[in-house]
Amino acid sequence: MPPLEFFRLQTRQEVLALYERFPAVGAEQIELAAACGRITAAAITAPEAVPGFLRATMDGYAVRAQDTFGASVGAPQYLEVKGEVPMGAAPERGAGPGETLRVATGAMLPDGTDAVVMLEYTAEHPDGTLEVRRAVAPGENVLAPGEDVAPGEVILPAGRRLRPQEIGLLAALGLTAVMVYRKPRVAVLSSGDEIVPLEGRPRPGQVRDSNAYLAAAQVAEWGGLPRMDGIVPDDFAALRAALAAAMDAADLILVSGGSSVGVRDLTLTAIQDLPGAEILVHGVALRPGKPTIMASLGPTPPKPLMGLPGHPASAAVVMEVLGRPLLTQLCGLTDPASWGRTVTARLSRNLAGATGREDYVRVRLRREDEVIWADPVLGPSGLLSPLVKSDGLVMIPLGVEGLFRGEEVAVQLFQWS
Amino acid sequence: MPPLEFFRLQTRQEVLALYERFPAVGAEQIELAAACGRITAAAITAPEAVPGFLRATMDGYAVRAQDTFGASVGAPQYLEVKGEVPMGAAPERGAGPGETLRVATGAMLPDGTDAVVMLEYTAEHPDGTLEVRRAVAPGENVLAPGEDVAPGEVILPAGRRLRPQEIGLLAALGLTAVMVYRKPRVAVLSSGDEIVPLEGRPRPGQVRDSNAYLAAAQVAEWGGLPRMDGIVPDDFAALRAALAAAMDAADLILVSGGSSVGVRDLTLTAIQDLPGAEILVHGVALRPGKPTIMASLGPTPPKPLMGLPGHPASAAVVMEVLGRPLLTQLCGLTDPASWGRTVTARLSRNLAGATGREDYVRVRLRREDEVIWADPVLGPSGLLSPLVKSDGLVMIPLGVEGLFRGEEVAVQLFQWS
């Protein structure tokens, strides 16, 4: 590899293009009741038909549609009621021409019938005669076997996130367990002699390990399984040992903190000393987020490592812009639904871009009359509170000098905003 | 209460207005690492300042800004380097006029200094003289104590959902535990003699308990704790006993299935027999979803019960439109962020509305060039697969005859779509 000084800043697109070398994690079988939000690891085929039988969708009378043809209030047709279909069981008999049986919504239709006349268009006389005041077409007010799902039909492809309705469909098919990708295990390490645990009061010069908590929460929200590996001192041997342990135990390693040039260099040296290590990225053309590191570790398949900038807002933005797509890749999600991930808004003030870098500005959204405004929330990237006040990010593209007040922008929303 | 026949269909707004009688569930203290996505049960005040000390945001030299005034490449200022501030510790000494100390990003500034000159605008000579080639203003490249958060500042109100950045800020403040509303316990009961468990193959006339799985998954996605109470036979005593047990154990009771008029009447009778029961809603002006029941149970505080329609699409829509806001209320979320919950799209075909009812049409979203199209996914509400093919719902308001092809509509997105 070239000496590190020769690395140039890489663009977002260049970094994202590197991700295809990292395969999705393995699969596991889980219970259906716990599967919502998880990603299918294989296509799912319907083992049987839904519904499994001709089913009434209304309360009324099961009929041969042709027996009702021409029926109206003025000229009703008359049928003979031959009993009732019990719920949850097969009808005890079929219906011949001119015959009918009472059915409730969800009941199975008797042999010989093909439609249901709704209760309100009938009158049952004491002698067992049914007056039908409206004609029905074959198939009216019923569901045919396999109308929802036919046996053998591929109902879901691999790589799809299961939503509540998918869970419902799998339940209807009796699939009590489902193969999904396991959640990627993500090790979160903090480096930096100034970083201390949350407990107790930091001494002067010390700060709490907040970036690790922020990154771990992002990982969990985006479908990963964070693993807090704690704080590693600024020492080559300690850092190398911690990274090696994380590499064995996790699918993705995030190194948080270490904001000074010295610590970043130490981290880089420790990474390069790991088996199969390849530094892929050393600096990205993002603002904030420039001092980001990406590496590939170990033998086949390679595992990704991401070194996050030390400033909290920089780390959070790099996680949104580069970390989230990486996690999506590891999760096996092939077609990430993106509806609702951005909101179109009007910028409430001019914004200057960053020369040579894609610029991410935190914004708060505000609805005024019919217009959604994006108010930039400014502040150094060392602060957390502007992130707390923001709903998402506006990106000023590379090579664009700035955005103007009143311009329409796409706001990339933070989760739960 | 009036005889049930006198109940008229209630509008969505009328139903939503009933929810304020149901208070949020109680609070619990949980560990910060598990708190993302949860709702604050009390306002949170900063116990200390962040940062806790004057902190460098760049690698360079801590200076008194006034010592650098007028410095430029052509006319540098010269300072005396008095050592280096170690990371994670207080500086061993202060700096007098004309003095400076080396600092890394994140280090504490020595007494007497108020800014940092970035490394690249300096040259340190072997004799310990620092050449400063650019002036800095007081406060430049530093964070002041309390600049992120001042002690005593209210950083979060009650009723706010914690996102990753909130977790980061609470971590920076050393708040290792946080008071949140507990997740509402939601009992999901199924009624109907035709409903059978998922396991095994249903006999003719039987269907699996899929609606309960769909509703439970929605509850979990929206922040509740579903509790599958199983299938209750169509029998007054059994249904009453199951409802009474659910009422004791849960904060919200969902009764799923029971699609026929007879079963609905039985459910209603069993509900009315419960202590403190009051039927609030018996039929809503929604399509699908008309046969929805809402009741208030028990003494103070009352607990809500919702009887869902039997058709899967009807139940899913009622859960989206009426169930989700009820759960939000019980969760204690006072200001539910709604950015990204809807997408503006163009309707790809004409849609006729339902007379006297608010009509919810399932749609699939499709991007074509720069336009987002909403394609209606039609099909009887007895089917699950149209829900699986859809990304959200388009609502045709009460009193509107229909929507036209090409019209802009707000699509209410399903979770994860």
HADDOCK unambig.tbl for C-alpha pairs under 7 A between the chains (distance, minus, plus):
assign (segid A and resid 33 and name CA) (segid B and resid 213 and name CA) 6.83 0.50 0.50
assign (segid A and resid 36 and name CA) (segid B and resid 217 and name CA) 6.16 0.50 0.50
assign (segid A and resid 53 and name CA) (segid B and resid 204 and name CA) 6.71 0.50 0.50
assign (segid A and resid 53 and name CA) (segid B and resid 205 and name CA) 6.95 0.50 0.50
assign (segid A and resid 57 and name CA) (segid B and resid 382 and name CA) 6.92 0.50 0.50
assign (segid A and resid 59 and name CA) (segid B and resid 260 and name CA) 6.33 0.50 0.50
assign (segid A and resid 87 and name CA) (segid B and resid 193 and name CA) 5.83 0.50 0.50
assign (segid A and resid 87 and name CA) (segid B and resid 194 and name CA) 5.31 0.50 0.50
assign (segid A and resid 87 and name CA) (segid B and resid 205 and name CA) 6.84 0.50 0.50
assign (segid A and resid 88 and name CA) (segid B and resid 193 and name CA) 5.48 0.50 0.50
assign (segid A and resid 88 and name CA) (segid B and resid 194 and name CA) 3.45 0.50 0.50
assign (segid A and resid 88 and name CA) (segid B and resid 195 and name CA) 6.98 0.50 0.50
assign (segid A and resid 88 and name CA) (segid B and resid 205 and name CA) 4.57 0.50 0.50
assign (segid A and resid 88 and name CA) (segid B and resid 206 and name CA) 4.55 0.50 0.50
assign (segid A and resid 89 and name CA) (segid B and resid 204 and name CA) 5.93 0.50 0.50
assign (segid A and resid 89 and name CA) (segid B and resid 205 and name CA) 4.50 0.50 0.50
assign (segid A and resid 89 and name CA) (segid B and resid 206 and name CA) 6.40 0.50 0.50
assign (segid A and resid 90 and name CA) (segid B and resid 204 and name CA) 5.26 0.50 0.50
assign (segid A and resid 90 and name CA) (segid B and resid 205 and name CA) 5.22 0.50 0.50
assign (segid A and resid 104 and name CA) (segid B and resid 260 and name CA) 5.42 0.50 0.50
assign (segid A and resid 105 and name CA) (segid B and resid 259 and name CA) 5.95 0.50 0.50
assign (segid A and resid 105 and name CA) (segid B and resid 260 and name CA) 4.91 0.50 0.50
assign (segid A and resid 107 and name CA) (segid B and resid 205 and name CA) 6.08 0.50 0.50
assign (segid A and resid 108 and name CA) (segid B and resid 205 and name CA) 4.95 0.50 0.50
assign (segid A and resid 148 and name CA) (segid B and resid 383 and name CA) 5.33 0.50 0.50
assign (segid A and resid 148 and name CA) (segid B and resid 384 and name CA) 6.44 0.50 0.50
assign (segid A and resid 148 and name CA) (segid B and resid 385 and name CA) 5.77 0.50 0.50
assign (segid A and resid 163 and name CA) (segid B and resid 415 and name CA) 6.95 0.50 0.50
assign (segid A and resid 163 and name CA) (segid B and resid 416 and name CA) 6.57 0.50 0.50
assign (segid A and resid 164 and name CA) (segid B and resid 214 and name CA) 5.06 0.50 0.50
assign (segid A and resid 164 and name CA) (segid B and resid 217 and name CA) 4.99 0.50 0.50
assign (segid A and resid 164 and name CA) (segid B and resid 218 and name CA) 5.55 0.50 0.50
assign (segid A and resid 165 and name CA) (segid B and resid 214 and name CA) 5.80 0.50 0.50
assign (segid A and resid 165 and name CA) (segid B and resid 387 and name CA) 6.21 0.50 0.50
assign (segid A and resid 165 and name CA) (segid B and resid 388 and name CA) 5.75 0.50 0.50
assign (segid A and resid 166 and name CA) (segid B and resid 388 and name CA) 5.90 0.50 0.50
assign (segid A and resid 167 and name CA) (segid B and resid 213 and name CA) 6.52 0.50 0.50
assign (segid A and resid 167 and name CA) (segid B and resid 214 and name CA) 5.87 0.50 0.50
assign (segid A and resid 168 and name CA) (segid B and resid 210 and name CA) 4.98 0.50 0.50
assign (segid A and resid 168 and name CA) (segid B and resid 211 and name CA) 6.17 0.50 0.50
assign (segid A and resid 168 and name CA) (segid B and resid 213 and name CA) 5.56 0.50 0.50
assign (segid A and resid 168 and name CA) (segid B and resid 214 and name CA) 4.43 0.50 0.50
assign (segid A and resid 169 and name CA) (segid B and resid 210 and name CA) 6.91 0.50 0.50
assign (segid A and resid 169 and name CA) (segid B and resid 384 and name CA) 6.06 0.50 0.50
assign (segid A and resid 171 and name CA) (segid B and resid 198 and name CA) 6.25 0.50 0.50
assign (segid A and resid 171 and name CA) (segid B and resid 208 and name CA) 6.99 0.50 0.50
assign (segid A and resid 171 and name CA) (segid B and resid 210 and name CA) 4.87 0.50 0.50
assign (segid A and resid 171 and name CA) (segid B and resid 213 and name CA) 6.72 0.50 0.50
assign (segid A and resid 172 and name CA) (segid B and resid 208 and name CA) 5.40 0.50 0.50
assign (segid A and resid 172 and name CA) (segid B and resid 209 and name CA) 6.91 0.50 0.50
assign (segid A and resid 172 and name CA) (segid B and resid 210 and name CA) 4.94 0.50 0.50
assign (segid A and resid 174 and name CA) (segid B and resid 198 and name CA) 4.77 0.50 0.50
assign (segid A and resid 174 and name CA) (segid B and resid 199 and name CA) 6.05 0.50 0.50
assign (segid A and resid 176 and name CA) (segid B and resid 198 and name CA) 6.67 0.50 0.50
assign (segid A and resid 193 and name CA) (segid B and resid 87 and name CA) 5.84 0.50 0.50
assign (segid A and resid 193 and name CA) (segid B and resid 88 and name CA) 5.49 0.50 0.50
assign (segid A and resid 194 and name CA) (segid B and resid 87 and name CA) 5.30 0.50 0.50
assign (segid A and resid 194 and name CA) (segid B and resid 88 and name CA) 3.47 0.50 0.50
assign (segid A and resid 195 and name CA) (segid B and resid 88 and name CA) 7.00 0.50 0.50
assign (segid A and resid 198 and name CA) (segid B and resid 171 and name CA) 6.24 0.50 0.50
assign (segid A and resid 198 and name CA) (segid B and resid 174 and name CA) 4.76 0.50 0.50
assign (segid A and resid 198 and name CA) (segid B and resid 176 and name CA) 6.66 0.50 0.50
assign (segid A and resid 199 and name CA) (segid B and resid 174 and name CA) 6.05 0.50 0.50
assign (segid A and resid 204 and name CA) (segid B and resid 53 and name CA) 6.72 0.50 0.50
assign (segid A and resid 204 and name CA) (segid B and resid 89 and name CA) 5.93 0.50 0.50
assign (segid A and resid 204 and name CA) (segid B and resid 90 and name CA) 5.24 0.50 0.50
assign (segid A and resid 205 and name CA) (segid B and resid 53 and name CA) 6.97 0.50 0.50
assign (segid A and resid 205 and name CA) (segid B and resid 87 and name CA) 6.83 0.50 0.50
assign (segid A and resid 205 and name CA) (segid B and resid 88 and name CA) 4.56 0.50 0.50
assign (segid A and resid 205 and name CA) (segid B and resid 89 and name CA) 4.49 0.50 0.50
assign (segid A and resid 205 and name CA) (segid B and resid 90 and name CA) 5.19 0.50 0.50
assign (segid A and resid 205 and name CA) (segid B and resid 107 and name CA) 6.09 0.50 0.50
assign (segid A and resid 205 and name CA) (segid B and resid 108 and name CA) 4.94 0.50 0.50
assign (segid A and resid 206 and name CA) (segid B and resid 88 and name CA) 4.55 0.50 0.50
assign (segid A and resid 206 and name CA) (segid B and resid 89 and name CA) 6.39 0.50 0.50
assign (segid A and resid 208 and name CA) (segid B and resid 171 and name CA) 6.98 0.50 0.50
assign (segid A and resid 208 and name CA) (segid B and resid 172 and name CA) 5.38 0.50 0.50
assign (segid A and resid 209 and name CA) (segid B and resid 172 and name CA) 6.90 0.50 0.50
assign (segid A and resid 210 and name CA) (segid B and resid 168 and name CA) 4.97 0.50 0.50
assign (segid A and resid 210 and name CA) (segid B and resid 169 and name CA) 6.91 0.50 0.50
assign (segid A and resid 210 and name CA) (segid B and resid 171 and name CA) 4.87 0.50 0.50
assign (segid A and resid 210 and name CA) (segid B and resid 172 and name CA) 4.94 0.50 0.50
assign (segid A and resid 211 and name CA) (segid B and resid 168 and name CA) 6.16 0.50 0.50
assign (segid A and resid 213 and name CA) (segid B and resid 33 and name CA) 6.83 0.50 0.50
assign (segid A and resid 213 and name CA) (segid B and resid 167 and name CA) 6.51 0.50 0.50
assign (segid A and resid 213 and name CA) (segid B and resid 168 and name CA) 5.56 0.50 0.50
assign (segid A and resid 213 and name CA) (segid B and resid 171 and name CA) 6.71 0.50 0.50
assign (segid A and resid 214 and name CA) (segid B and resid 164 and name CA) 5.06 0.50 0.50
assign (segid A and resid 214 and name CA) (segid B and resid 165 and name CA) 5.79 0.50 0.50
assign (segid A and resid 214 and name CA) (segid B and resid 167 and name CA) 5.86 0.50 0.50
assign (segid A and resid 214 and name CA) (segid B and resid 168 and name CA) 4.41 0.50 0.50
assign (segid A and resid 217 and name CA) (segid B and resid 36 and name CA) 6.18 0.50 0.50
assign (segid A and resid 217 and name CA) (segid B and resid 164 and name CA) 4.99 0.50 0.50
assign (segid A and resid 218 and name CA) (segid B and resid 164 and name CA) 5.53 0.50 0.50
assign (segid A and resid 259 and name CA) (segid B and resid 105 and name CA) 5.99 0.50 0.50
assign (segid A and resid 260 and name CA) (segid B and resid 59 and name CA) 6.32 0.50 0.50
assign (segid A and resid 260 and name CA) (segid B and resid 104 and name CA) 5.43 0.50 0.50
assign (segid A and resid 260 and name CA) (segid B and resid 105 and name CA) 4.89 0.50 0.50
assign (segid A and resid 337 and name CA) (segid B and resid 416 and name CA) 6.61 0.50 0.50
assign (segid A and resid 337 and name CA) (segid B and resid 417 and name CA) 5.21 0.50 0.50
assign (segid A and resid 338 and name CA) (segid B and resid 417 and name CA) 6.87 0.50 0.50
assign (segid A and resid 339 and name CA) (segid B and resid 417 and name CA) 6.05 0.50 0.50
assign (segid A and resid 340 and name CA) (segid B and resid 340 and name CA) 4.14 0.50 0.50
assign (segid A and resid 340 and name CA) (segid B and resid 341 and name CA) 6.06 0.50 0.50
assign (segid A and resid 340 and name CA) (segid B and resid 342 and name CA) 6.50 0.50 0.50
assign (segid A and resid 340 and name CA) (segid B and resid 343 and name CA) 6.10 0.50 0.50
assign (segid A and resid 341 and name CA) (segid B and resid 340 and name CA) 6.07 0.50 0.50
assign (segid A and resid 342 and name CA) (segid B and resid 340 and name CA) 6.49 0.50 0.50
assign (segid A and resid 343 and name CA) (segid B and resid 340 and name CA) 6.08 0.50 0.50
assign (segid A and resid 382 and name CA) (segid B and resid 57 and name CA) 6.94 0.50 0.50
assign (segid A and resid 383 and name CA) (segid B and resid 148 and name CA) 5.33 0.50 0.50
assign (segid A and resid 384 and name CA) (segid B and resid 148 and name CA) 6.44 0.50 0.50
assign (segid A and resid 384 and name CA) (segid B and resid 169 and name CA) 6.06 0.50 0.50
assign (segid A and resid 385 and name CA) (segid B and resid 148 and name CA) 5.77 0.50 0.50
assign (segid A and resid 387 and name CA) (segid B and resid 165 and name CA) 6.21 0.50 0.50
assign (segid A and resid 388 and name CA) (segid B and resid 165 and name CA) 5.76 0.50 0.50
assign (segid A and resid 388 and name CA) (segid B and resid 166 and name CA) 5.92 0.50 0.50
assign (segid A and resid 415 and name CA) (segid B and resid 163 and name CA) 6.94 0.50 0.50
assign (segid A and resid 416 and name CA) (segid B and resid 163 and name CA) 6.59 0.50 0.50
assign (segid A and resid 416 and name CA) (segid B and resid 337 and name CA) 6.60 0.50 0.50
assign (segid A and resid 417 and name CA) (segid B and resid 337 and name CA) 5.22 0.50 0.50
assign (segid A and resid 417 and name CA) (segid B and resid 338 and name CA) 6.89 0.50 0.50
assign (segid A and resid 417 and name CA) (segid B and resid 339 and name CA) 6.06 0.50 0.50
